[in-house]
């Protein structure tokens, strides 16, 4: 699976597309669309061209995504929650991720894990810190 991201000029995510190259005729399909108010308030997940469900984020005053709520038709359920150390590492025993982890986390930054390494990729958007120590990481 490959992910393609459409962003506006400020770097804000507008859409995510996925491409499955494991099939004979690979196809690129729309996967999710962020929902914005004054800032991002959640994501719309798309399956087979139809809106599957909404997932709303609850953030603190620093922009950290502390919890997510999934809304389908008439129901809403808590899908994940997290507390963070100052450097961005999740506190052990004080977080729960759902089956499909929400792609944004500390300071609202993109936090999907790399499929090959299982680690969060280092980007300038994430501040390039060693989250366990809260120190800048030297590449």
C-alpha positions as CSV (number, residue, x, y, z in Angstrom):
1,X,0.0,0.0,0.0
2,X,1.2,3.5,-0.9
3,X,-0.3,6.7,0.4
4,X,-0.6,9.9,-1.6
5,X,-1.3,13.1,0.2
6,X,-2.9,16.3,-1.3
7,X,-1.9,19.4,0.7
8,X,-2.6,23.1,0.3
9,X,0.1,25.8,0.0
10,X,0.4,26.0,3.8
11,X,1.0,22.2,4.1
12,X,-2.4,21.4,5.6
13,X,-3.7,18.0,4.5
14,X,-6.7,18.2,2.1
15,X,-7.0,14.5,1.1
16,X,-5.3,11.1,1.3
17,X,-5.4,8.5,-1.5
18,X,-4.1,4.9,-1.2
19,X,-2.8,2.6,-3.9
20,X,-2.7,-1.2,-3.5
21,X,0.2,-2.5,-5.7
22,X,-0.3,-6.1,-4.5
23,X,-3.2,-6.6,-6.9
24,X,-2.9,-7.3,-10.7
25,X,-4.5,-3.9,-11.7
26,X,-3.5,-1.4,-9.1
27,X,-6.1,1.3,-8.4
28,X,-5.7,4.6,-6.6
29,X,-8.7,5.4,-4.3
30,X,-9.7,8.2,-2.0
31,X,-9.2,7.1,1.6
32,X,-9.9,10.1,3.8
33,X,-10.8,13.8,3.8
34,X,-10.0,16.1,6.8
35,X,-12.9,18.1,8.2
36,X,-11.9,21.7,9.0
37,X,-13.5,24.4,11.1
38,X,-11.1,27.1,12.4
39,X,-8.7,24.2,12.4
40,X,-8.9,20.5,11.7
41,X,-11.7,18.9,13.8
42,X,-11.7,15.4,12.4
43,X,-11.6,13.2,9.3
44,X,-14.1,11.7,6.9
45,X,-13.2,8.1,5.9
46,X,-14.2,7.0,2.4
47,X,-14.8,3.4,1.3
48,X,-15.7,2.6,-2.3
49,X,-16.5,6.2,-3.1
50,X,-19.0,6.5,-0.2
51,X,-18.5,8.2,3.2
52,X,-18.0,5.4,5.6
53,X,-17.7,7.3,8.9
54,X,-16.5,10.5,10.6
55,X,-13.8,10.5,13.3
56,X,-13.7,13.7,15.4
57,X,-10.6,14.7,17.4
58,X,-10.7,16.3,20.9
59,X,-7.6,18.5,21.4
60,X,-6.1,20.3,24.3
61,X,-4.9,23.9,24.3
62,X,-1.5,22.8,22.8
63,X,-3.2,21.1,19.8
64,X,-2.4,17.6,21.0
65,X,-5.1,15.1,19.9
66,X,-6.1,13.7,23.3
67,X,-9.1,11.6,22.2
68,X,-11.0,10.6,19.0
69,X,-14.7,9.8,18.7
70,X,-16.0,7.8,15.7
71,X,-19.5,8.6,14.4
72,X,-21.5,6.2,12.3
73,X,-25.2,7.0,11.5
74,X,-26.8,7.3,15.0
75,X,-23.9,6.1,17.2
76,X,-20.8,7.6,18.6
77,X,-17.9,5.7,20.3
78,X,-14.6,6.6,21.9
79,X,-11.9,5.1,19.6
80,X,-8.7,6.3,21.2
81,X,-7.2,8.5,23.9
82,X,-3.7,9.5,24.9
83,X,-1.7,11.5,27.4
84,X,1.8,12.8,26.3
85,X,5.1,13.6,28.1
86,X,6.4,17.1,27.2
87,X,8.7,15.6,24.4
88,X,5.7,13.9,22.7
89,X,6.1,10.3,23.9
90,X,2.8,8.7,24.9
91,X,2.6,7.9,28.6
92,X,2.5,4.2,29.3
93,X,-0.8,2.9,30.6
94,X,-2.5,6.3,29.8
95,X,-3.4,5.7,26.2
96,X,-5.4,3.4,24.1
97,X,-5.4,3.1,20.3
98,X,-8.2,1.7,18.3
99,X,-7.9,-0.9,15.5
100,X,-7.0,1.8,13.0
101,X,-4.9,4.4,14.8
102,X,-5.7,8.1,14.2
103,X,-3.0,9.6,11.9
104,X,-2.5,12.8,14.0
105,X,-1.3,13.0,17.6
106,X,1.3,15.2,19.4
107,X,0.7,18.9,18.6
108,X,-1.7,17.8,16.0
109,X,1.1,16.6,13.7
110,X,0.9,13.8,11.2
111,X,1.9,10.7,13.2
112,X,1.4,7.6,11.0
113,X,3.9,4.8,11.4
114,X,6.2,3.7,8.6
115,X,5.1,0.3,7.3
116,X,8.7,-1.0,7.0
117,X,10.2,0.1,10.3
118,X,7.1,0.5,12.5
119,X,8.5,3.9,13.6
120,X,7.2,7.4,13.1
121,X,9.1,9.0,10.3
122,X,11.3,12.1,11.2
123,X,9.9,15.2,9.6
124,X,10.3,18.9,10.1
125,X,6.6,19.0,10.9
126,X,7.2,16.8,14.0
127,X,10.0,19.0,15.2
128,X,12.7,16.2,14.8
129,X,12.8,15.4,18.5
130,X,13.7,12.2,20.3
131,X,10.4,11.9,22.1
132,X,11.6,9.7,24.9
133,X,14.2,12.3,26.0
134,X,12.5,15.4,24.7
135,X,15.7,16.4,23.0
136,X,16.5,17.4,19.4
137,X,17.5,14.3,17.4
138,X,20.6,14.6,15.3
139,X,20.1,12.9,11.9
